[in-house]
Amino acid sequence: MKVTGSKVKDVLFGDYDYKFLCMPQWPWCLKEIHKGPPFFPSDEVLSVVVAAVMGLQHALAMVGGIVTPPLIIGYLQDDPAIANYLVASSLIVSGICTCIHVFGANIPFTRGRYMYGTGIISVIGTSFTFLNVSAASIGNMMSGGNTFIEAYGRILGTQLVCCWVAVALSFMPPRMLRRCFPPMVTGLTIFLIGAGLIGTGLKAWGGGSVCQEYAEGLPPVQIDCRLPDASGAFTVNGTCYAAAKTSLCTGNGEVELRFGSPEYVGLGALVFLLLVLLETFGSPFMRNCEVIIALLLGYMVSAVITSNGGEKYITSSDFKTAPSITFLWVKTFGFGFYAPAVLPFLIGFVLTTVEAIGDITATEEASALATFGDKHNRRVQGGLLGDGINSFFAALAGSLPNTTFAQNNGVLALTRCASRTAGYSCGIWLFLFGVLAKVGAFFTSIPQCVLGGMTTFLFAGVCVSGIKVISMDPLTRRSRFILCVAVGLGLGVTIVPNWATNNLWDVYPTTGTGLAGFRNACILVLSNGFSVGCIISVLLHLALPFDAVDNVDADSASAVSTHVNPTSEGDITHQKGLVFAAPRVNETNMSRDHSHGNHHVHNRPDDSAHASAQPAADVKPDDDTMV
């Protein structure tokens, strides 16, 4: 970096434009668009403060998504110590795996052909894909007599077995994966996962999932009705609905109200409103971290208000009981196996594998690296292999599968910092968040209604990502038909999951153990919308023939797409339209000009603006291959 003063000052602060990062904006009165900060390429070494600030932005952009799955799983039991550990282990594992992913090591004895990790800022976090099926499986096992620790251990054991599918897929050509699972299939499945998760977020927003499910079966509110007391005698009580203890929502501190009470809805809506305000008026730093900032502000408001004459939404009990420092394996779960979850887990790992290809490609594009050729193929292969091994390590540590996240691509494009130093800093921040047990206690003490407002926004982002992936391919008559069938059944199952659990396949005392286990596996698949949608779309994609009109439409759309953005194949989050998106160039031709403290990217004279579509003569044929 440019030396602007003493060497100590240069090492600590560098020459970064901190004003740009921290200055709020008034969007309707901008006289000119800020040119933005300088671009930092992948191998640039950052100053200490710049690395810490950039890494913190990536970490804060991710932390809301990382802690959401363990928080929702933790709500299935009542021990705050277990919930705290689930959050801490997710953060620690994400931090460790992110640092390894960013490093990108070559695998010995492969002559540099294969690697582990990507070598770019590909951050790792706890995947949403496995949340619904894990929660449903744990609930089924607990209703069958297992404790939470036993049920969760069986889920982790199933994860240990299924994650090797991701490892095997990492050695397949990405083009083959896309051919078997085109954007239509993966986008539909991602959309259905998000649709199911939005319901989970809204349940928490209204006060909690348990009280919501109970409230669905309650009769209308009655006045002066009779309820049985502890002795069994019927006594007159005020309101049946409010008097029934099981109809009140817990998980919101001392406050226990009916599901959908205005207090719950108002606190969740506050978080939603803060997200809109931060996106509109916030500085680049605030916009990058808007999810966690909105959650913190909602937490602060809920900490100072009370309900029902003094009941608090946040208590200090979780903080008092939580240790100051924690680490992995402080809590352990005996590994088991849950066969009904195998097929949904396999589908999940295939889905995250295909999705990770797009995420890594998007990170490459925002990092001004080539999105084609041998180096791209190695990064994709290393990222997919890392997702499989990281998920294995996560299961050993007591966490759900860890896969490549895409949340940080917006941070990368806005800050124009693709330096791996920021990636290491992000991993260190996440590791510290997990080791400091009080941080985990903070997250577990968040009222469900406040958390629901944040998670509903995050889960809606999953749906939008799915729609974006679907739009990557043209909508022909064939693809519309496949989507109609798969969405009709998949979204229908998401909205009404008990259509397959009530009377579809009864179990009798004479039913054998093997048949009963097979029945449970089928019912679990049929009651998860993303499993139904994925299976149907794959089968129809392989079975239905292509019409001549479909091929013509596809060729026309492909030509238009190539003309607009020739490197966008497989890219889930295109950077087109972002003011501060990094330039897209061949990574071998990048250098920085320090003469005026600015950072430029130089191309050789024979490099054109469409280098990815028409490579220069000195580029090897393999580097011209789109993946």
C-alpha positions in Angstrom: 0.0 0.0 0.0 1.1 3.6 -0.5 3.3 5.0 2.3 1.6 8.3 3.4 3.6 8.8 6.6 5.5 6.8 9.0 5.8 3.1 8.5 3.8 2.4 11.7 0.9 4.6 10.4 1.0 2.9 7.1 0.9 -0.6 8.6 -1.9 0.4 11.0 -4.2 2.6 8.9 -3.0 2.6 5.3 -4.5 5.2 2.8 -8.2 4.0 2.8 -11.1 6.4 2.3 -12.8 5.9 5.7 -15.1 8.9 5.0 -16.7 7.0 2.2 -17.3 4.0 4.4 -18.9 5.8 7.3 -20.8 8.7 5.8 -24.6 8.3 5.7 -26.4 9.3 2.6 -29.5 11.3 1.6 -30.4 9.5 -1.6 -32.6 12.2 -3.1 -30.1 15.0 -2.8 -27.0 13.5 -4.3 -25.3 15.9 -6.7 -22.8 13.4 -7.9 -22.1 9.7 -7.4 -19.1 8.9 -5.2 -16.4 7.2 -7.2 -16.0 4.8 -4.3 -12.9 3.4 -2.6 -9.9 2.0 -4.5 -10.0 -1.6 -5.6 -7.9 -4.2 -3.6 -7.1 -7.3 -5.6 -7.1 -10.8 -4.1 -3.4 -10.9 -3.1 -3.2 -7.4 -1.8 -1.9 -7.1 1.8 -4.1 -4.7 3.8 -3.2 -2.5 6.8 -4.3 -3.7 10.2 -7.2 -1.3 10.6 -8.5 -1.8 7.0 -8.3 -5.5 7.3 -10.1 -5.5 10.6 -12.9 -3.1 9.3 -13.3 -5.1 6.1 -13.4 -8.4 7.9 -15.8 -7.1 10.4 -18.2 -6.0 7.6 -18.1 -9.5 6.1 -18.6 -11.1 9.5 -21.5 -8.9 10.5 -23.1 -9.4 7.1 -23.0 -13.2 7.8 -23.5 -13.5 11.5 -27.3 -13.2 11.3 -27.6 -16.1 8.8 -25.0 -18.2 10.7 -26.8 -18.1 14.1 -30.3 -18.5 12.8 -30.3 -22.3 12.2 -28.8 -23.1 15.7 -31.2 -20.7 17.3 -34.3 -22.3 15.7 -33.0 -25.8 16.5 -32.3 -24.6 20.1 -35.9 -23.5 20.5 -36.9 -27.2 20.3 -35.6 -27.7 23.9 -35.5 -25.8 27.1 -31.8 -25.9 28.3 -30.2 -22.4 27.6 -26.7 -24.0 28.0 -27.3 -26.3 25.0 -28.8 -23.4 22.9 -25.7 -21.3 23.7 -23.4 -24.0 22.7 -25.2 -24.6 19.4 -24.7 -20.9 18.5 -21.1 -20.8 19.7 -20.1 -24.0 17.8 -21.7 -22.7 14.6 -19.7 -19.4 14.8 -16.4 -21.2 15.7 -16.8 -23.7 12.9 -17.7 -21.0 10.4 -14.6 -19.0 11.4 -12.2 -21.9 11.2 -13.6 -23.1 7.9 -13.7 -19.6 6.4 -9.9 -19.1 7.1 -9.1 -22.5 5.5 -11.4 -21.8 2.5 -9.7 -18.4 1.9 -6.3 -20.0 2.1 -7.0 -22.5 -0.6 -4.3 -25.3 -0.2 -3.2 -27.6 -3.0 -3.9 -31.3 -2.3 -0.6 -33.2 -2.1 0.4 -35.7 -4.9 -2.2 -34.2 -7.3 0.4 -32.0 -9.2 -1.7 -28.9 -8.5 -4.8 -30.3 -10.2 -7.0 -30.4 -7.1 -7.2 -28.1 -4.1 -9.0 -27.7 -0.8 -10.7 -24.3 -0.5 -11.0 -21.5 -3.1 -8.2 -19.1 -2.4 -10.6 -16.1 -2.5 -13.1 -14.5 -0.1 -15.6 -17.4 -0.1 -17.0 -17.4 3.4 -18.5 -20.4 5.1 -21.7 -20.5 7.2 -24.4 -22.8 8.6 -26.7 -23.7 5.7 -30.4 -23.0 5.7 -31.0 -25.9 3.3 -31.0 -28.5 6.1 -32.9 -26.5 8.7 -36.5 -27.5 8.1 -35.7 -31.2 7.6 -33.5 -31.2 10.7 -36.2 -29.5 12.8 -38.9 -31.8 11.5 -36.8 -34.9 12.1 -35.8 -33.9 15.7 -39.5 -33.2 16.4 -40.5 -36.6 15.1 -37.8 -38.4 17.2 -38.7 -36.4 20.4 -42.4 -37.2 19.9 -41.3 -40.9 19.7 -39.5 -40.8 23.0 -36.0 -39.6 22.2 -34.5 -36.7 24.2 -33.3 -33.7 22.3 -29.6 -34.7 22.8 -30.4 -38.2 21.4 -32.4 -36.8 18.5 -29.8 -34.1 17.6 -27.0 -36.7 17.8 -28.8 -38.9 15.3 -29.1 -35.9 12.9 -25.4 -35.2 13.3 -24.6 -38.9 12.6 -26.7 -38.8 9.4 -24.9 -35.7 8.4 -21.5 -37.5 8.9 -22.6 -40.1 6.3 -24.4 -37.9 3.8 -21.8 -35.2 3.5 -19.5 -37.5 1.5 -21.8 -37.1 -1.4 -20.7 -33.4 -1.6 -17.1 -34.6 -1.5 -17.7 -37.0 -4.4 -19.5 -34.4 -6.5 -16.5 -32.0 -6.1 -14.5 -34.2 -8.5 -17.2 -34.1 -11.1 -17.0 -31.5 -13.9 -19.2 -28.6 -13.0 -20.6 -28.7 -16.5 -22.0 -32.2 -15.8 -23.5 -31.1 -12.6 -25.3 -28.2 -14.3 -26.5 -30.5 -17.1 -28.2 -32.9 -14.5 -29.3 -30.0 -12.3 -30.0 -27.0 -14.5 -30.9 -23.6 -13.0 -34.6 -24.4 -13.4 -34.2 -27.3 -10.9 -31.8 -25.7 -8.5 -33.6 -22.3 -8.5 -37.0 -24.0 -7.9 -35.6 -26.0 -5.0 -33.9 -22.9 -3.4 -37.2 -21.0 -3.8 -39.2 -23.8 -2.0 -36.6 -23.9 0.8 -37.0 -20.2 1.3 -40.8 -20.4 1.2 -40.8 -23.0 3.9 -38.3 -20.9 6.0 -40.4 -17.8 5.6 -43.2 -19.6 7.5 -40.7 -20.4 10.3 -39.8 -16.8 10.5 -43.4 -15.6 10.6 -44.2 -18.1 13.4 -41.3 -16.6 15.4 -42.5 -13.1 14.6 -45.9 -13.9 16.0 -44.4 -15.2 19.3 -43.2 -18.7 18.6 -43.9 -21.8 16.5 -45.3 -24.0 19.3 -48.0 -21.5 20.4 -48.8 -20.8 16.7 -49.5 -24.5 16.0 -51.6 -24.8 19.2 -53.5 -21.7 18.4 -54.6 -23.1 15.0 -56.7 -25.8 16.9 -58.2 -23.5 19.5 -61.9 -22.5 19.4 -62.8 -18.8 19.2 -62.4 -16.7 22.3 -65.2 -17.2 24.8 -66.1 -15.2 27.8 -66.8 -16.7 31.3 -66.1 -20.2 30.1 -65.3 -23.1 32.5 -61.9 -24.7 32.6 -60.7 -27.6 34.7 -58.3 -26.7 37.5 -55.5 -28.9 39.0 -58.0 -31.1 40.9 -60.1 -31.7 37.7 -63.1 -29.6 38.9 -64.5 -27.0 36.4 -64.2 -23.4 37.5 -65.3 -20.2 35.9 -62.4 -18.3 34.2 -62.1 -15.1 32.2 -61.1 -16.1 28.6 -60.5 -19.7 27.6 -57.9 -18.7 25.1 -55.8 -16.6 27.5 -56.3 -19.0 30.4 -55.0 -22.0 28.6 -51.3 -22.0 29.5 -50.2 -24.0 26.4 -51.7 -21.4 24.1 -49.3 -18.7 25.4 -46.1 -18.1 23.6 -42.8 -18.6 25.4 -39.3 -17.6 24.3 -39.9 -13.9 24.7 -38.4 -13.4 28.2 -40.9 -13.1 30.9 -43.7 -12.0 28.5 -46.2 -14.7 27.7 -49.0 -13.5 25.3 -51.2 -15.1 22.7 -49.8 -15.8 19.3 -50.0 -12.7 17.0 -50.4 -10.3 19.9 -49.8 -6.7 18.8 -46.8 -6.4 21.1 -45.1 -9.3 19.3 -46.1 -8.1 15.9 -44.9 -4.5 16.7 -41.4 -5.5 17.8 -40.9 -7.7 14.7 -42.2 -4.9 12.5 -39.7 -2.5 14.1 -36.8 -4.7 12.9 -38.3 -4.8 9.4 -38.7 -1.0 9.4 -35.2 -0.5 10.6 -33.9 -2.6 7.7 -35.7 -0.4 5.2 -34.3 2.8 6.8 -30.7 1.5 7.0 -30.9 0.4 3.3 -32.2 3.9 2.4 -30.1 6.3 4.5 -27.2 4.2 5.9 -23.6 4.6 5.1 -21.9 1.8 3.1 -20.7 0.2 6.4 -24.2 0.4 7.9 -25.8 -1.1 4.7 -23.3 -3.9 4.7 -24.2 -4.7 8.3 -27.9 -3.7 8.2 -29.2 -7.1 9.3 -27.2 -7.2 12.6 -27.7 -3.5 13.2 -31.5 -3.8 12.9 -31.4 -6.8 15.2 -29.3 -4.9 17.8 -31.6 -1.9 17.7 -34.7 -4.1 18.0 -33.0 -5.9 20.9 -32.3 -2.6 22.6 -35.9 -1.5 22.3 -37.2 -4.8 23.7 -34.8 -4.5 26.6 -36.3 -1.2 27.8 -40.0 -1.9 27.4 -42.2 -4.2 29.5 -45.6 -5.8 29.2 -48.4 -6.9 31.5 -47.4 -4.6 34.3 -43.6 -5.1 34.4 -42.8 -8.4 32.6 -39.5 -8.0 30.7 -38.8 -9.2 27.2 -35.1 -9.7 28.1 -33.8 -11.1 31.3 -30.2 -11.4 32.6 -30.4 -15.0 33.5 -28.9 -16.2 30.2 -25.9 -13.9 30.6 -25.3 -14.9 34.3 -25.3 -18.6 33.6 -23.2 -18.4 30.4 -19.4 -18.8 30.9 -17.1 -16.1 29.7 -15.2 -18.4 27.3 -16.3 -21.6 25.5 -15.0 -23.8 22.8 -15.9 -26.9 20.7 -16.9 -30.1 22.5 -17.9 -28.4 25.7 -21.2 -30.1 25.0 -21.2 -33.4 23.2 -24.0 -35.4 21.4 -23.8 -39.1 21.0 -23.8 -39.9 17.3 -26.6 -42.0 15.9 -28.4 -42.4 12.6 -31.9 -41.4 11.4 -32.7 -43.2 8.1 -35.8 -41.2 7.2 -33.6 -38.0 6.9 -31.1 -39.6 4.4 -32.9 -38.7 1.2 -33.7 -35.1 2.1 -30.0 -34.7 3.3 -28.7 -36.1 0.0 -30.9 -33.8 -1.9 -29.7 -30.9 0.3 -26.0 -31.7 -0.4 -26.6 -31.9 -4.1 -28.4 -28.6 -4.0 -25.8 -26.8 -2.0 -23.1 -28.2 -4.3 -24.7 -26.8 -7.4 -25.6 -23.5 -5.6 -22.0 -23.1 -4.5 -20.8 -23.1 -8.1 -22.8 -19.9 -8.7 -21.7 -18.4 -5.4 -18.0 -19.0 -6.1 -18.4 -17.6 -9.6 -20.1 -14.5 -8.3 -17.3 -14.0 -5.8 -14.7 -14.3 -8.6 -16.5 -11.8 -10.7 -16.7 -9.3 -7.9 -13.0 -10.0 -7.2 -12.0 -9.2 -10.8 -10.9 -12.8 -11.4 -11.5 -14.9 -14.4 -14.8 -16.8 -14.3 -13.6 -19.4 -16.9 -10.6 -21.6 -17.5 -8.3 -23.9 -15.4 -8.0 -21.5 -12.4 -11.7 -21.1 -12.2 -12.3 -24.9 -12.4 -9.8 -25.4 -9.6 -11.4 -22.8 -7.4 -14.9 -24.4 -7.9 -13.5 -27.9 -7.3 -11.7 -26.7 -4.1 -14.8 -24.9 -2.9 -17.1 -27.9 -3.4 -14.6 -30.2 -1.7 -14.3 -27.8 1.2 -18.1 -27.7 1.6 -18.2 -31.5 2.0 -15.2 -31.7 4.4 -16.4 -28.7 6.3 -19.8 -30.3 6.9 -18.1 -33.4 8.2 -16.0 -31.3 10.6 -19.2 -29.3 11.6 -21.0 -32.6 12.5 -18.0 -33.6 14.7 -18.2 -30.2 16.4 -22.0 -30.4 16.9 -23.1 -28.1 14.2 -25.3 -28.4 11.1 -23.7 -28.5 7.6 -21.4 -25.6 6.7 -21.4 -24.5 3.1 -20.3 -21.5 1.0 -22.3 -18.4 1.7 -23.2 -15.7 -0.8 -24.2 -13.0 1.7 -20.8 -11.3 1.6 -20.8 -10.7 -2.2 -22.7 -7.5 -1.8 -20.1 -6.4 0.8 -17.3 -7.3 -1.6 -18.8 -5.4 -4.5 -19.6 -2.3 -2.5 -16.3 -2.0 -0.7 -14.2 -3.1 -3.7 -12.0 -5.1 -1.4 -11.3 -8.6 -2.7 -8.1 -9.1 -0.6 -7.8 -12.4 1.1 -6.5 -10.5 4.2 -10.1 -9.4 4.7 -11.2 -13.0 4.4 -8.8 -14.1 7.2 -10.0 -11.2 9.3 -13.6 -12.3 8.8 -12.8 -15.8 9.9 -11.0 -14.5 13.0 -14.0 -12.2 13.9 -16.4 -15.2 13.6 -14.1 -17.4 15.7 -14.0 -14.7 18.4 -17.8 -14.3 18.4 -18.1 -18.0 19.0 -15.4 -18.3 21.7 -16.8 -15.4 23.7 -19.7 -17.3 25.2 -21.5 -14.1 26.2 -22.1 -13.4 22.5 -23.9 -16.7 22.2 -25.9 -15.8 25.3 -26.8 -12.5 23.7 -28.3 -14.3 20.6 -30.2 -16.9 22.7 -31.7 -14.1 24.8 -33.2 -12.3 21.8 -37.0 -12.5 22.0 -38.5 -14.7 19.3 -40.7 -11.9 18.0 -37.6 -9.7 17.4 -35.6 -12.6 15.8 -38.6 -13.4 13.6 -38.6 -10.0 12.1 -35.0 -10.4 11.1 -35.2 -14.0 9.9 -38.3 -13.4 7.8 -36.2 -10.9 5.8 -33.3 -13.3 5.5 -35.5 -16.2 4.4 -37.2 -14.0 1.8 -33.7 -13.4 0.4 -33.4 -17.2 -0.1 -36.6 -17.1 -2.2 -35.4 -14.2 -4.2 -32.1 -16.1 -4.9 -34.1 -19.0 -6.2 -36.1 -16.8 -8.5 -32.9 -15.3 -9.8 -31.4 -18.7 -10.5 -34.6 -19.8 -12.4 -34.4 -16.6 -14.6 -30.9 -17.6 -15.8 -32.5 -20.0 -18.3 -35.3 -19.0 -20.8 -38.8 -19.9 -19.8 -39.9 -22.2 -22.6 -43.2 -24.2 -22.8 -41.3 -27.3 -21.5 -39.7 -25.5 -18.5 -43.0 -23.7 -17.7 -44.8 -27.1 -17.6 -42.1 -28.6 -15.3 -42.2 -25.5 -13.0 -46.0 -25.6 -12.8 -46.1 -29.3 -11.8 -43.1 -28.9 -9.3 -44.3 -25.6 -7.8 -47.9 -26.8 -7.5 -46.9 -29.8 -5.4 -43.8 -28.4 -3.7 -45.3 -25.1 -2.6 -48.6 -26.9 -1.7 -46.7 -29.2 0.6 -44.9 -26.3 2.1 -48.1 -24.5 2.9 -50.0 -27.7 4.1 -47.2 -30.1 5.3 -49.6 -32.4 7.2 -51.3 -33.6 4.0 -48.9 -36.5 4.0 -48.6 -37.0 7.8 -52.2 -37.6 8.9 -53.8 -40.5 7.1 -51.8 -41.1 3.9 -50.0 -44.2 5.2 -51.1 -45.6 8.5 -48.9 -47.8 10.7 -50.5 -50.7 12.4 -49.3 -52.9 15.3 -48.6 -55.7 12.8 -46.4 -53.4 10.6 -42.8 -54.6 10.6 -39.9 -52.5 11.8 -38.3 -52.3 8.3 -41.6 -51.3 6.6 -42.3 -48.7 9.4 -38.9 -47.1 8.9 -39.4 -47.0 5.1 -42.8 -45.4 5.7 -41.3 -42.8 8.0 -38.7 -41.9 5.3 -41.3 -41.5 2.6 -43.6 -39.4 4.9 -40.6 -37.1 5.8 -39.8 -36.6 2.1 -43.5 -36.0 1.1 -44.0 -33.5 4.0 -41.0 -31.3 2.9 -41.8 -29.1 -0.1 -38.3 -28.7 -1.4 -37.8 -32.5 -1.5 -41.0 -33.0 -3.4 -40.3 -30.1 -5.8 -36.7 -31.2 -6.4 -37.6 -34.9 -7.1 -40.4 -34.0 -9.5 -38.5 -31.4 -11.4 -35.5 -33.7 -11.9 -37.6 -36.6 -13.1 -39.6 -34.4 -15.5 -36.4 -32.7 -16.7 -34.9 -36.1 -17.5 -38.1 -37.6 -19.0 -39.8 -34.8 -21.0 -38.4 -34.3 -24.6 -37.3 -31.0 -25.9 -39.5 -29.4 -28.6 -38.0 -27.6 -31.6 -39.5 -24.3 -30.5 -37.8 -24.8 -27.1 -34.4 -25.1 -28.7 -34.9 -22.0 -30.8 -36.0 -19.9 -27.8 -33.1 -21.2 -25.7 -30.6 -20.4 -28.4 -32.0 -16.8 -28.8 -31.9 -16.2 -25.1 -28.4 -17.6 -24.8 -27.2 -15.3 -27.5 -28.7 -12.3 -25.8 -27.2 -13.4 -22.4 -23.8 -13.9 -23.9 -23.8 -10.4 -25.5 -24.8 -8.7 -22.3 -22.6 -10.6 -19.8 -20.5 -13.4 -21.3 -19.1 -14.6 -17.9 -22.4 -14.8 -16.1 -23.1 -18.5 -16.6 -23.6 -20.1 -13.2 -23.6 -16.7 -11.4 -26.4 -16.4 -8.9 -25.7 -12.8 -7.9 -24.7 -10.8 -11.0 -22.9 -7.6 -10.2 -24.4 -5.7 -13.1 -25.9 -2.5 -11.9 -23.8 -2.1 -8.8 -22.0 1.3 -8.8 -18.9 0.0 -7.2 -18.6 -3.4 -8.8 -15.0 -4.5 -9.5 -13.8 -4.6 -13.1 -13.9 -8.0 -14.7 -10.5 -8.8 -16.2 -8.1 -11.7 -16.6 -6.5 -12.2 -13.2 -3.0 -12.8 -14.7 -3.0 -9.2 -16.0 -3.7 -7.3 -12.9 -1.4 -4.7 -11.3 -1.9 -1.7 -9.2 -0.6 1.8 -9.8 0.6 3.4 -6.6 1.7 6.7 -8.1 -1.3 8.6 -6.8 -2.5 6.2 -4.1 -5.1 4.9 -6.6 -5.6 1.3 -7.6 -6.0 0.4 -11.3 -6.3 -2.8 -13.3 -4.3 -3.0 -16.5 -5.0 -5.3 -19.4 -2.6 -6.3 -22.1 -3.1 -4.5 -25.4 -4.6 -7.6 -26.9 -7.3 -7.9 -24.2 -10.7 -6.8 -25.2 -13.8 -5.8 -23.3 -15.2 -9.2 -24.1 -12.1 -11.3 -23.1 -14.2 -14.0 -21.7 -16.2 -14.4 -24.9 -13.2 -13.9 -27.3 -10.0 -14.7 -25.4 -6.7 -13.3 -26.5 -4.4 -15.3 -28.6 -1.9 -16.0 -25.8 -4.6 -17.6 -23.6 -4.5 -21.4 -23.5 -7.5 -23.2 -25.1 -8.4 -24.6 -21.7 -8.8 -21.1 -20.2 -11.4 -20.3 -22.8 -13.8 -23.0 -21.6 -16.9 -21.7 -19.9 -17.8 -23.8 -16.9 
